[in-house]
Amino acid sequence: MALSTLELETANATNDIDLLRKELQLTREKSKFIALELDLFRQRRAISISDRFRNTFDAWNLMNKGFQRLKDDTAIFSNSLSTFRLQPSVSLLRVPFLNYKLDLKTKNLSGVLLAPVVEVPTVSGEICLQIFGEGQELLAQTSTSVTAIKDDSPTALIFPPIESSDRQVLTLKVFVQGVDVPVRLFEMRRYKWGGFGDLETRAFAAFVFAE
């Protein structure tokens, strides 16, 4: 039995859609491969001695205005940021987590706003946050989909208030789960002793406090 014109058009459209899906998937796989290779190059460069002295990039004045609150809170809640530069971290695929010390001196911390970077769009995986007290007890944990990561605004990680956040130094641990592309986090970075010492980092973040 011959197909009608409408049935032929529908079949052709379905074939075209399937072809576009395959091409899109192939493009994404190639993009992911390139991103992973670029990340490997960065990692090799980051561990080289010369990078301690040559990498003078600082994104502080280049950030989208949507990140102004992170700049404000970083300046308020950090000690002197002299000689620190705002730079992307190592890929979260390469480390178990990134951790930062916080001495907020303000109670009821209930959210942290961060500036992660995903170089290849992805729909799978989460960015996760855990907060520990001075005795390394877990005080809060939360996560959000990587699809929440935007180029023009921070990523919010919200949790029940930590009443004692004004009375102790907190440790933030940031990591990813189920992600197959490089995810980095903007952070404040410097090498001690003019480049001869260890890497020192501080959180580039804004904070939410419950009433």
Disulfide bonds with the S-S distance in Angstrom:
none
